[in-house]
Amino acid sequence: MVEVDIELLQTGPVPPFVQEQIDEQFTTHRLHEASDREAFLDQVSDRVRALVNFNAIEIDAALMEKLPKLEIVANMGMGYDAVDAKWAGAHGIVVTNTPDVVTEETADTTIGLLLNTVRELSASERYLRRGGWLERPYPLTVASLRDRSCGIIGMGRIGRAIARRIEAFGLPIAYHTRREVTDVSYRYYPDLVSMARDVDTLIAIVPGGPATEKLVNQEVLEALGPNGILINVARGSVVDEQALIDALENGTILSAGLDVFEDEPNVPQELIDMERVCLLPHVGTASVYTRRAMGQLVVDNLISWAEGRGPLTPVAETSWPPQSGR
């Protein structure tokens, strides 16, 4: 049974089926509906024990410090760079995310983005729609998956799922992570530039945050070379966007497929104007099926915590039971 009268702070809108469940189980305070958020926080701050964030706002130390009884931050998404999880863990607050349920959908999207980019499928569809085929066939694509080699930046749950799919195409696979993964057979590169030099297709699927900011920079793009293709399904911050634009304009690399950007939803006009670069509006997990599974896992984490069984998917920076408090 859920403990009676646990008060929960909700930072933004959630799907109706999530709203119904948290309203049923908790006393819910909706920060996003307050006309004066600071005054609203002052009224409820000393009673809130749980916080739900569907990537509505940044959950930083300053906000968590205002909630002295806060015990859990239930965050929507595999990535949780909007939450200062390190600070939370050091202060006895557990943070949860929604892994696993996003793995296969994101991997599917990655392969779709890869195929679209390599074979220019989106560009050729636009060509047909504007009547180009009536005049002449679409030009042969420069790139093909044949004889390509793939380097994956990140080899977590999603990275492995992407690798399994790429294996089916018969492409050799390498990967770069901070530490070697012992239970995969792909070639490991401790140095990203070296890997970029040895492959012609890079796929980024690592968390955002300071540790990976602008990880794919000018040096990496130059190493990837003129036949190179970059696919980014990680975070926009992982790629130096201006360096990428320059590399595409100068022919340093061949093309790119991007599902994420530095300043979403603002996409640089230079990228929009590049006909054969494939751009998606951050739709990696954007299916009804997967978003429902993500939302339900947020709820399940909260209920499991409230019933004293502990959260289901605490992130690495935090622990259960908490190791320290405020």
RAJO-V300955 format. One record per backbone hydrogen bond with DSSP energy under -1.0 kcal/mol. NH is the residue of the N-H (numbers start at 0). CO is the residue of the C=O. E is the energy in kcal/mol with one decimal. If there is no record, write none. Layout:
nh={NH/NH}
co={CO/CO}
e={E/E}
This chain:
nh={2/7/8/9/10/18/19/20/21/22/23/24/25/26/28/30/30/32/33/39/40/41/42/43/44/46/47/48/49/50/51/52/58/59/63/64/66/69/70/71/72/73/74/75/82/83/84/87/88/89/90/91/92/93/95/96/97/100/102/105/106/107/108/109/110/111/112/113/114/115/116/117/118/123/124/125/126/127/128/129/130/131/134/135/147/149/150/151/152/153/153/159/160/161/162/163/164/165/166/167/168/169/170/173/174/175/186/188/194/195/196/197/198/199/200/201/202/203/204/211/213/214/215/216/220/221/222/223/224/227/228/229/230/231/232/237/238/239/240/243/244/245/246/247/248/249/251/252/253/254/256/257/258/265/271/272/273/276/277/279/281/285/286/290/291/292/293/294/295/296/297/298/299/300/301/302/303/304/305/306/307/308/314/317}
co={305/26/49/28/51/14/15/16/17/18/19/20/21/5/7/9/28/29/30/35/36/37/38/39/40/43/43/6/6/71/8/73/81/57/59/60/63/66/48/48/93/50/95/52/79/58/82/83/84/85/87/88/87/70/72/312/76/98/99/101/102/103/104/105/106/107/108/109/110/111/112/113/114/119/120/121/122/123/124/125/127/126/131/131/144/171/200/173/202/151/175/155/156/157/158/159/160/161/162/163/165/166/165/149/186/151/172/174/190/191/192/193/194/148/148/228/150/230/152/208/236/211/237/214/216/217/218/219/220/224/199/254/201/256/203/234/235/215/238/239/240/241/242/243/244/245/246/246/227/227/229/277/231/262/267/268/270/273/255/257/279/282/284/286/287/288/289/290/291/292/293/294/295/296/297/298/299/300/301/302/304/303/94/314}
e={-1.0/-3.0/-2.9/-3.2/-2.2/-2.6/-2.6/-1.2/-2.6/-2.4/-1.4/-1.7/-2.5/-2.6/-3.0/-2.3/-1.0/-1.3/-1.5/-2.2/-2.8/-2.2/-1.5/-1.4/-2.4/-2.2/-1.2/-2.6/-1.4/-1.9/-2.7/-2.4/-2.7/-1.0/-2.3/-2.6/-1.5/-2.0/-2.9/-1.3/-2.5/-3.2/-2.1/-2.5/-1.9/-2.6/-2.1/-2.2/-2.9/-1.8/-1.0/-1.1/-2.9/-2.5/-2.6/-1.6/-2.1/-3.6/-1.1/-2.3/-2.2/-2.5/-2.5/-2.3/-2.0/-2.3/-2.7/-2.5/-2.7/-2.5/-2.2/-2.9/-2.5/-2.5/-1.9/-2.2/-2.0/-2.0/-2.6/-1.9/-1.8/-2.4/-1.3/-2.1/-1.8/-2.6/-3.3/-2.6/-3.3/-1.0/-1.8/-2.3/-1.8/-2.6/-2.3/-2.4/-1.5/-2.4/-2.4/-1.0/-1.3/-1.8/-1.3/-2.4/-2.3/-2.3/-1.3/-2.6/-1.7/-2.8/-1.9/-1.2/-1.0/-1.5/-1.0/-2.7/-2.5/-2.9/-2.6/-1.3/-3.7/-1.8/-2.7/-1.1/-2.4/-2.6/-1.9/-1.9/-1.7/-2.3/-1.8/-1.7/-3.1/-2.4/-2.0/-1.6/-1.2/-2.7/-1.2/-2.2/-2.5/-2.5/-2.2/-2.4/-2.6/-2.4/-1.7/-1.3/-2.0/-1.6/-2.9/-2.6/-2.4/-2.4/-1.8/-2.4/-1.3/-1.3/-1.8/-2.8/-1.6/-1.2/-2.4/-2.7/-2.1/-1.8/-2.4/-2.5/-2.4/-1.8/-1.8/-1.8/-2.9/-2.3/-1.8/-2.6/-2.5/-2.1/-2.8/-2.0/-1.7/-2.1/-2.7/-1.6}
